[in-house]
Amino acid sequence: MEAMGIFSRLGTLIKSNINDLITKAEDPEKMLTQVLLEMQQQLVEAKKAVAIAIADEKKLQKQYTSETDKAKEWERKAMVAVRAGDDNLARQALGRKQEHETIAGQFQQQWISQKQAVEKLKDALRLLNNKIEEAKRKKNILIARKKRAEAQQQIANTMQGLGDTSAFDTFDRMAERIQLMEAEAEAGAELAGELSGDTLESKFLQLEQGGVGSEDDALSELKAKMGMLEAPKGESAKQLSAGAGGGKDEHKSDSKSTSAPDSGSSLTAEDLKELEDLDLSELDKKS
């Protein structure tokens, strides 16, 4: 039968393992879609074939019923002939009844056989439909697995890319370049301020802030630390005045002090003598 031939052609599709087909396909999703498309087309053809088989079954059933009804009709006519006393006519009617019963028997056998075949086709059609639905569900699962595998592969590729330090080297170079730009900008701002401001006012500002003479102050501190700092002129004048009114004893003591340098001072007797002479001359000028 044509319907059975269709189902025999579908056998390979129904029994095939979709996973095996996927391993041979370059794109599993496209392969699954193609397989399902073919199965859907075969299902449509199978439904048409089953419909034709069902129509043949119905036709055989009607033919069987028709022949059975004709056999009954000729039996009724034979009974009419018997009642009329025409046995010869009754025999002819019974002969015609036998013919229709024989044909009805043949149609009955064909009908029963076709009915059994239709039931098998219906079962196969339901099985095919279930296989297609199962394939759809499996397709969705496999596509989800494929997308998950692709995502994992993409993550793996990204992680491999992180091992390459070229991107981070680029960040470092850009950071150095930005630092250079910042330094240039600060230098330009400082230079612009110096060129655009009042130079004289800037000098006085530095003087008030103690910027000028800082080296002299540092030198004085160093000399004081070394004990080489000269006594202030005011104190020398006081010492000379006290020496003049204090008598010979004090002068002698001063002489002794001049002859031997003080243990706390690093100046020699000649230095002190010269300092006293210098201070007296300045006092005479002032008086």
Helices and strands as residue ranges (DSSP letters): H 2-15, H 18-24, H 28-83, H 87-162, H 166-196, H 199-208, H 214-226, H 233-244, H 247-259, H 269-286
